[in-house]
Amino acid sequence: MGELDGIDPALHDAYVICRDLNAQHGKTYFLATRLLPTDKRPAVHALYGFARMVDDIVDVDVNSADVELPDLPPDTAGVSTVDRQAAAKLDVLERRVRAALAGDTLSASRSDRVLAALVDTTDRYGIPHEYYYAFFHSMRMDIPGTPMFVSRYRTMTELSEYMYGSAAVIGLQMLPILGTTVDRDVAEGPAAALGEAFQLTNFIRDMGEDLDRDRIYLPTEELAAFGVDEDVLRESRATDRTDPRVERALAHLIAHTRAMYRTAEPGIDMLAPAVRPGMRTAFTLYGDILREVEDSGYRVLRQRARVPGWRRLSVAAPGLAAAGWITARGTIRGRGKIRTPLPERA
């Protein structure tokens, strides 16, 4: 069975664009997606393609996303043109997403093809629309000049608002696609926790790069408890010397993140059997990033921790075999129904 079997042929190119975005930008995520049953993969690619398109506006290059730019209002707050363009493009894109989900016709542009895959996935799996709007809210928190902009978070509680839209909703969007063996509301807590654990892992891994963008996502009170302030971070970034205070702070934050992984782990067994190997692979590989941070001597302010290719393959190989076996066994035996009640549409 091919990935696109059962999908309207007119949408095949839209899903291929999303798949290519996943393969190009989400190495670990894409590898885990390859372990899912073939009929689940296109929808996951569609969610990734949408998120990546928004990220390209916010974090990468305002001109890289195929979104028409409206006339910009005069700058009255010292906000750069790039940031004002990003905020304007995000507004345009959200309006287009809302219109597309309401049934408006989409064009043949690349960004509209991504949206076409998103709309099809949303309709087929009954994904609540409010998850996408929460994502837009968090992305505005990343753009200077918007009313929601935040460049520093004082506590984990403050950070949780950002992580809900940028991470927790990703796990919640996935649930209808993956399917659960329990009522979906039971699995939502672990799914949201897993998204946030992945996000915190990224914050630790990307600490140096984020600092260059004038962002500190790790809560400043958590860092200050170990004597770490912004000057200490910038000194470590500039000199490639990891301050012992930074090491202790990162060890604490890694322990906190691992606790979130433990909260999320029971949710994997709530998923449909055929998707568990892929999710366990993602769970393991993202957890390995934290181990790489430790093994590097907590040098994330100077180098990005990466899981070696051989490790990714060694984790994925048995998962791929297990995924194939479970899928085949489920087909042969006609295993029990997977309960995926559809929520009300937004």
ROTOR-221737 format. One line per 5 residues: their letters; for each residue x, y, z of C-alpha. Coordinates in steps of 0.2 Angstrom, whole numbers, plus 5000, padded with zeros to 4 digits. Example, Ala and Ser with C-alpha at 12.3 -4.5 7.8 and 13.67 -1.06 7.14 Angstrom:
2
as> 5062:4978:5039; 5068:4995:5036
END
This chain:
346
mgeld> 5000:5000:5000; 5007:5017:4995; 5007:5032:5007; 4994:5042:4996; 4982:5027:4992
gidpa> 4965:5033:4997; 4969:5051:4996; 4961:5062:4982; 4974:5062:4967; 4972:5080:4965
lhday> 4980:5082:4982; 4995:5071:4979; 5007:5085:4975; 5001:5094:4990; 5006:5080:5002
vicrd> 5022:5077:4992; 5027:5095:4996; 5024:5092:5015; 5033:5076:5015; 5048:5085:5007
lnaqh> 5048:5098:5020; 5048:5085:5033; 5062:5075:5025; 5073:5091:5023; 5070:5100:5040
gktyf> 5064:5087:5052; 5078:5073:5051; 5073:5064:5068; 5055:5068:5066; 5055:5061:5048
latrl> 5064:5045:5053; 5051:5042:5066; 5037:5046:5054; 5044:5032:5042; 5040:5020:5056
lptdk> 5021:5024:5056; 5009:5014:5045; 5009:5021:5028; 4991:5027:5029; 4996:5038:5044
rpavh> 5011:5046:5036; 5003:5059:5024; 4993:5067:5038; 5008:5069:5049; 5018:5076:5035
alygf> 5004:5089:5032; 5005:5095:5050; 5023:5096:5049; 5022:5106:5032; 5010:5118:5040
armvd> 5021:5121:5055; 5036:5123:5045; 5028:5136:5034; 5024:5146:5049; 5042:5144:5056
divdv> 5049:5150:5040; 5040:5166:5043; 5045:5168:5061; 5062:5161:5062; 5070:5158:5045
dvnsa> 5067:5170:5031; 5051:5181:5030; 5053:5180:5011; 5055:5161:5011; 5036:5158:5014
dvelp> 5025:5160:4999; 5013:5172:5007; 5008:5189:5000; 5014:5204:5010; 5002:5218:5014
dlppd> 5007:5236:5015; 5016:5239:5032; 5010:5252:5044; 5023:5265:5049; 5035:5259:5062
tagvs> 5031:5268:5079; 5040:5257:5091; 5058:5254:5084; 5053:5237:5077; 5064:5231:5062
tvdrq> 5056:5230:5045; 5059:5211:5045; 5050:5208:5061; 5035:5220:5055; 5035:5209:5039
aaakl> 5035:5193:5049; 5020:5199:5059; 5011:5205:5044; 5013:5189:5035; 5008:5179:5050
dvler> 4992:5189:5050; 4989:5185:5032; 4992:5167:5034; 4981:5165:5049; 4967:5173:5039
rvraa> 4970:5161:5025; 4970:5146:5036; 4954:5151:5044; 4946:5154:5027; 4953:5138:5020
lagdt> 4946:5128:5035; 4929:5137:5031; 4929:5130:5014; 4937:5144:5003; 4945:5139:4987
lsasr> 4964:5138:4987; 4976:5143:4973; 4990:5133:4965; 5004:5142:4975; 5016:5131:4985
sdrvl> 5009:5138:5002; 4991:5135:4997; 4996:5117:4992; 5002:5115:5010; 4986:5122:5016
aalvd> 4976:5110:5005; 4984:5095:5013; 4981:5103:5030; 4963:5106:5027; 4961:5088:5020
ttdry> 4969:5081:5035; 4959:5091:5047; 4943:5086:5039; 4947:5068:5038; 4953:5066:5056
giphe> 4942:5079:5064; 4956:5089:5071; 4949:5104:5081; 4953:5120:5073; 4958:5129:5089
yyyaf> 4974:5120:5089; 4980:5129:5074; 4975:5146:5081; 4984:5142:5098; 4999:5139:5087
fhsmr> 4998:5156:5079; 4996:5164:5096; 5013:5156:5102; 5022:5161:5085; 5017:5179:5088
mdipg> 5025:5178:5105; 5041:5175:5095; 5039:5191:5084; 5045:5208:5091; 5032:5222:5089
tpmfv> 5017:5211:5092; 5007:5213:5108; 5011:5195:5113; 5030:5196:5110; 5040:5188:5124
sryrt> 5059:5186:5123; 5062:5180:5141; 5052:5169:5152; 5053:5171:5171; 5045:5154:5177
mtels> 5040:5138:5170; 5022:5144:5172; 5025:5158:5161; 5034:5147:5148; 5019:5135:5148
eymyg> 5008:5148:5139; 5020:5148:5124; 5023:5129:5125; 5004:5125:5124; 5003:5133:5107
saavi> 5020:5128:5101; 5022:5111:5107; 5007:5103:5117; 4995:5106:5103; 5006:5096:5091
glqml> 5004:5081:5102; 4985:5084:5103; 4984:5086:5084; 4992:5069:5082; 4980:5059:5093
pilgt> 4966:5058:5080; 4978:5053:5067; 4987:5040:5077; 4972:5033:5085; 4970:5027:5103
tvdrd> 4965:5011:5112; 4957:5022:5126; 4945:5037:5125; 4955:5051:5118; 4953:5063:5132
vaegp> 4962:5050:5143; 4977:5051:5131; 4977:5070:5129; 4987:5074:5145; 5002:5062:5140
aaalg> 5001:5068:5122; 5003:5086:5127; 5017:5082:5140; 5026:5073:5126; 5025:5088:5115
eafql> 5031:5099:5129; 5046:5087:5133; 5051:5088:5115; 5050:5107:5115; 5060:5108:5131
tnfir> 5073:5097:5124; 5074:5109:5109; 5076:5124:5120; 5091:5115:5129; 5099:5110:5113
dmged> 5097:5126:5104; 5102:5137:5119; 5117:5146:5110; 5107:5149:5093; 5092:5156:5103
ldrdr> 5104:5168:5113; 5110:5175:5096; 5092:5179:5091; 5090:5188:5108; 5079:5174:5115
iylpt> 5081:5165:5132; 5067:5152:5133; 5073:5142:5148; 5065:5151:5163; 5077:5164:5170
eelaa> 5072:5160:5188; 5077:5142:5186; 5094:5148:5179; 5096:5162:5193; 5094:5148:5206
fgvde> 5111:5142:5201; 5119:5159:5199; 5116:5160:5180; 5111:5177:5172; 5112:5183:5154
dvlre> 5130:5190:5156; 5136:5172:5161; 5127:5165:5146; 5134:5177:5134; 5152:5175:5141
sratd> 5151:5156:5139; 5144:5158:5122; 5159:5170:5117; 5173:5161:5125; 5168:5142:5123
rtdpr> 5170:5139:5141; 5156:5131:5150; 5154:5140:5167; 5151:5127:5181; 5135:5137:5186
veral> 5128:5134:5168; 5132:5115:5170; 5122:5114:5186; 5108:5124:5179; 5107:5113:5163
ahlia> 5108:5097:5174; 5093:5103:5184; 5083:5108:5168; 5088:5091:5160; 5081:5082:5175
htram> 5065:5092:5174; 5063:5088:5156; 5066:5069:5159; 5052:5070:5172; 5041:5077:5158
yrtae> 5046:5062:5147; 5041:5050:5162; 5024:5059:5163; 5022:5057:5144; 5028:5039:5142
pgidm> 5012:5030:5148; 5003:5038:5134; 5013:5028:5121; 5004:5012:5126; 4987:5021:5124
lapav> 4990:5023:5106; 4985:5011:5092; 4998:4996:5092; 5003:4999:5074; 5010:5017:5078
rpgmr> 5018:5013:5095; 5035:5009:5087; 5037:5025:5078; 5032:5035:5093; 5044:5025:5104
taftl> 5058:5029:5092; 5054:5048:5093; 5053:5046:5112; 5070:5038:5113; 5079:5049:5100
ygdil> 5073:5065:5108; 5078:5059:5125; 5095:5054:5117; 5098:5073:5113; 5098:5076:5132
reved> 5111:5063:5134; 5122:5071:5120; 5121:5087:5130; 5128:5079:5145; 5141:5069:5136
sgyrv> 5147:5085:5127; 5150:5093:5144; 5135:5104:5143; 5143:5114:5129; 5126:5119:5121
lrqra> 5131:5137:5121; 5144:5133:5108; 5139:5118:5099; 5122:5110:5095; 5120:5093:5102
rvpgw> 5116:5080:5089; 5112:5062:5090; 5124:5052:5078; 5117:5045:5063; 5122:5027:5068
rrlsv> 5112:5029:5084; 5097:5035:5075; 5098:5020:5063; 5101:5008:5077; 5086:5014:5086
aapgl> 5075:5015:5071; 5079:4998:5064; 5071:4987:5077; 5056:4999:5077; 5054:4998:5058
aaagw> 5054:4979:5060; 5041:4980:5074; 5030:4992:5065; 5030:4980:5050; 5026:4965:5060
itarg> 5012:4973:5071; 5004:4980:5055; 5004:4963:5047; 4998:4954:5062; 4984:4966:5064
tirgr> 4978:4964:5046; 4979:4945:5048; 4970:4944:5065; 4958:4958:5063; 4963:4965:5080
gkirt> 4951:4975:5091; 4944:4991:5086; 4954:5007:5089; 4943:5021:5097; 4945:5038:5089
plper> 4929:5048:5092; 4929:5064:5082; 4927:5080:5092; 4915:5094:5087; 4922:5105:5073
a> 4928:5122:5077
END
